[in-house]
Amino acid sequence: MKQVKGGHITIWNQKTFRPKKSAPSGSKGAQLQRHIDATLGSGNLREAVKLPPGEDPNEWLAVNTVDFFNQVNILYGTLTEFCTTSTCPTMSAGPKYEYRWADGVQIKKPIEVSAPKYVEYLMDWIEVQLDDESIFPQRLGAPFPQNFKDVVKTIFKRLFRVYAHIYHSHFQKIVSLKEEAHLNTCFKHFILFTWEFRLIDKGELAPLSELIESILQL
C-alpha cells in the first residue's frame, strides 16, 4: 500500500511502517538533531534528554518529537506481521487498559479499533501535525503556536500507548527477534525525556508503572 501525502511517500509493508522523517537541512532543527546524535552516542540518556544551554525549549521539544515518532515507527514496523486485526482486535495494554481512537476532527467520538488500525490512525495523525508549519514551524525564527506543548503532550501520550501495547502484547515476540535491548533503550530514552519535561500525566503511565519506576530509579 502506498500513499503520497504532503510531499512524503508513505509505504506500508511488513518491514517498514512508513519512511523516517527528518529535520529540514540547514534549520535550527538540524543543529539540534546533531546534538541529540552526539549526546546519545555518549550513552548517557539522562544527559541526552536535557535542554542544551541557551536553546529554545520549543525547538528542543519539536526535534525530539520527530525523533521519538521515528523510533516508535521503526519498532512497531518490525511487528506489523504479528500485530493484526485477528491477534489484536482491540488496542490494549493488558486486560485493564483499552484505548479508543478519536482525532477530534474526522472522528470526534472515540471508537473501538484494532491495534494495527489504532497505530495507523495515530501515525497518520502525527504526520499531519509534523507537516503543519503553523504547529511545527521549519523556518528559523518562525514562532511556535501558544498551544504547542499541549500538542506535543498529546503526541507523547499516544506514542506511549504504542509502547504499552508492544510490552503487554508482543514482548515475547520482541525477545524472539532479539530486539528487547533496543526496545528497552528506546523506551528508557522516551520515559526520561517525558519525565524531564512533564509530558504525560502519571495516570496515563499506569500500564507500565513498574517498568517506569525501575527506569527512573536507575
PLY file of the C-alpha trace (Angstrom):
ply
format ascii 1.0
element vertex 218
property float x
property float y
property float z
element edge 217
property int vertex1
property int vertex2
end_header
0.00 0.00 0.00
1.42 3.36 -0.99
0.17 6.80 -0.23
1.55 10.22 -1.11
0.87 12.98 1.38
2.45 16.35 1.93
5.45 15.55 -0.21
6.18 12.37 1.73
5.71 8.96 0.18
4.26 6.62 2.77
4.72 2.91 2.16
3.28 0.26 4.44
4.52 -3.29 4.31
5.73 -5.93 6.73
9.20 -4.44 7.10
8.71 -0.68 7.24
5.63 1.04 8.56
6.48 4.38 6.92
9.60 6.35 5.95
11.68 8.12 8.54
11.08 11.82 8.94
13.96 14.21 9.44
14.54 17.83 10.41
14.94 20.13 7.38
18.55 20.65 6.41
20.08 23.98 7.34
17.46 24.60 10.01
17.83 25.02 13.74
16.28 21.57 14.00
19.16 20.04 12.08
21.67 21.57 14.52
19.75 20.20 17.49
19.50 16.82 15.78
23.29 16.68 15.60
23.39 17.50 19.33
20.98 14.63 20.05
23.06 12.19 18.00
26.24 13.27 19.78
24.81 13.03 23.30
23.10 9.72 22.62
26.42 8.41 21.36
27.87 9.06 24.81
25.44 6.52 26.25
24.21 8.88 28.99
20.46 9.08 28.37
19.81 11.30 31.38
22.12 13.95 29.94
20.85 13.41 26.39
17.30 14.48 27.27
18.24 17.77 28.94
17.68 21.08 27.18
21.03 22.28 25.78
22.13 25.58 27.37
20.70 28.63 25.64
18.36 26.68 23.35
14.66 27.31 22.81
12.60 24.70 24.74
10.05 24.52 21.92
12.76 23.81 19.33
14.07 21.04 21.57
10.61 19.55 22.03
9.96 19.72 18.27
13.15 17.94 17.18
12.75 15.25 19.83
9.10 14.71 18.93
10.18 13.84 15.37
12.89 11.55 16.78
10.54 9.65 19.07
7.95 9.36 16.30
10.64 7.73 14.14
11.73 5.38 16.94
8.21 4.12 17.63
7.51 3.86 13.92
10.57 1.63 13.39
9.89 -0.51 16.46
6.27 -1.11 15.53
7.27 -1.71 11.92
9.08 -4.90 12.98
5.82 -6.24 14.43
3.29 -5.46 11.71
3.06 -9.08 10.57
2.40 -10.21 14.16
0.11 -7.37 15.28
-3.00 -7.93 13.17
-6.73 -7.41 13.42
-7.09 -11.08 14.44
-4.27 -11.22 17.01
-5.02 -7.76 18.44
-8.71 -6.94 17.79
-8.59 -4.07 20.30
-5.87 -1.55 21.11
-4.97 -2.54 24.64
-2.21 -2.71 27.22
-3.20 -5.76 29.22
-6.74 -6.59 30.42
-7.20 -3.34 32.39
-6.37 -0.80 29.69
-8.09 -0.36 26.35
-7.54 2.64 24.07
-10.10 4.05 21.67
-9.35 6.40 18.81
-10.57 9.94 18.20
-8.81 12.80 16.44
-11.37 15.50 17.23
-11.82 16.28 13.54
-12.84 13.33 11.38
-13.56 11.03 14.33
-14.94 13.09 17.20
-16.43 10.31 19.31
-13.85 7.69 20.42
-14.24 4.43 18.52
-13.02 0.92 19.29
-10.47 -0.23 16.70
-7.89 -2.98 16.36
-4.32 -2.29 17.49
-2.91 -2.02 13.94
-5.75 0.32 12.93
-5.15 2.48 16.03
-1.44 2.75 15.23
-2.22 3.57 11.59
-4.64 6.31 12.66
-2.09 7.59 15.17
0.85 7.74 12.79
-1.29 9.47 10.15
-2.44 12.00 12.74
1.09 12.69 13.99
2.37 13.14 10.44
-0.33 15.75 9.81
0.83 17.65 12.93
4.51 17.41 11.96
3.83 18.60 8.41
1.75 21.57 9.56
4.13 24.54 9.71
1.69 26.50 11.86
2.32 23.86 14.57
5.86 22.66 13.79
7.49 25.65 12.02
10.51 24.71 9.93
11.92 28.17 9.21
14.49 29.52 11.63
12.86 32.06 13.94
9.29 31.22 12.94
7.04 31.31 16.02
5.55 28.25 17.69
1.83 28.34 18.48
0.73 29.06 22.06
-0.69 25.55 22.42
2.46 23.87 21.10
3.30 22.00 24.30
-0.28 20.72 24.55
0.03 19.25 21.02
3.36 17.65 21.96
1.85 16.22 25.16
-0.97 14.60 23.18
1.55 13.09 20.73
3.65 11.66 23.56
0.61 10.32 25.43
-0.45 8.42 22.32
3.06 7.21 21.44
3.27 5.80 24.98
0.19 3.70 24.22
2.08 2.01 21.38
4.92 1.15 23.77
2.39 -0.14 26.32
0.77 -2.35 23.68
4.13 -3.70 22.50
5.24 -4.58 26.03
1.93 -6.19 27.03
1.06 -7.99 23.79
4.28 -8.56 21.86
7.21 -8.66 24.26
7.84 -12.39 23.75
7.98 -11.82 20.00
10.41 -8.92 20.57
12.59 -11.30 22.61
12.46 -13.97 19.88
13.55 -11.31 17.37
16.40 -10.37 19.75
15.19 -6.76 19.84
14.47 -6.44 23.57
17.66 -4.49 24.34
16.84 -1.98 21.59
13.22 -1.71 22.73
14.25 -1.18 26.36
16.79 1.51 25.43
14.29 3.36 23.23
11.65 3.21 25.95
14.08 4.37 28.64
15.05 7.34 26.46
11.36 8.10 25.84
10.46 7.95 29.55
13.43 10.04 30.69
12.53 12.72 28.15
8.85 12.56 29.10
9.75 12.88 32.79
12.19 15.74 32.21
9.53 17.88 30.51
6.41 16.54 32.30
4.73 15.48 29.07
2.50 12.61 30.25
0.25 12.55 33.31
1.17 9.85 35.80
-2.18 8.11 35.45
-1.56 7.55 31.74
1.69 5.73 32.58
-0.06 3.16 34.82
0.08 0.21 32.35
3.91 0.19 32.61
4.27 1.75 36.07
6.65 -0.88 37.49
8.96 -0.70 34.48
8.89 3.10 34.58
9.71 3.20 38.30
12.72 0.95 37.69
13.90 3.28 34.89
13.56 6.43 36.98
15.39 4.88 39.93
18.44 3.90 37.87
0 1
1 2
2 3
3 4
4 5
5 6
6 7
7 8
8 9
9 10
10 11
11 12
12 13
13 14
14 15
15 16
16 17
17 18
18 19
19 20
20 21
21 22
22 23
23 24
24 25
25 26
26 27
27 28
28 29
29 30
30 31
31 32
32 33
33 34
34 35
35 36
36 37
37 38
38 39
39 40
40 41
41 42
42 43
43 44
44 45
45 46
46 47
47 48
48 49
49 50
50 51
51 52
52 53
53 54
54 55
55 56
56 57
57 58
58 59
59 60
60 61
61 62
62 63
63 64
64 65
65 66
66 67
67 68
68 69
69 70
70 71
71 72
72 73
73 74
74 75
75 76
76 77
77 78
78 79
79 80
80 81
81 82
82 83
83 84
84 85
85 86
86 87
87 88
88 89
89 90
90 91
91 92
92 93
93 94
94 95
95 96
96 97
97 98
98 99
99 100
100 101
101 102
102 103
103 104
104 105
105 106
106 107
107 108
108 109
109 110
110 111
111 112
112 113
113 114
114 115
115 116
116 117
117 118
118 119
119 120
120 121
121 122
122 123
123 124
124 125
125 126
126 127
127 128
128 129
129 130
130 131
131 132
132 133
133 134
134 135
135 136
136 137
137 138
138 139
139 140
140 141
141 142
142 143
143 144
144 145
145 146
146 147
147 148
148 149
149 150
150 151
151 152
152 153
153 154
154 155
155 156
156 157
157 158
158 159
159 160
160 161
161 162
162 163
163 164
164 165
165 166
166 167
167 168
168 169
169 170
170 171
171 172
172 173
173 174
174 175
175 176
176 177
177 178
178 179
179 180
180 181
181 182
182 183
183 184
184 185
185 186
186 187
187 188
188 189
189 190
190 191
191 192
192 193
193 194
194 195
195 196
196 197
197 198
198 199
199 200
200 201
201 202
202 203
203 204
204 205
205 206
206 207
207 208
208 209
209 210
210 211
211 212
212 213
213 214
214 215
215 216
216 217
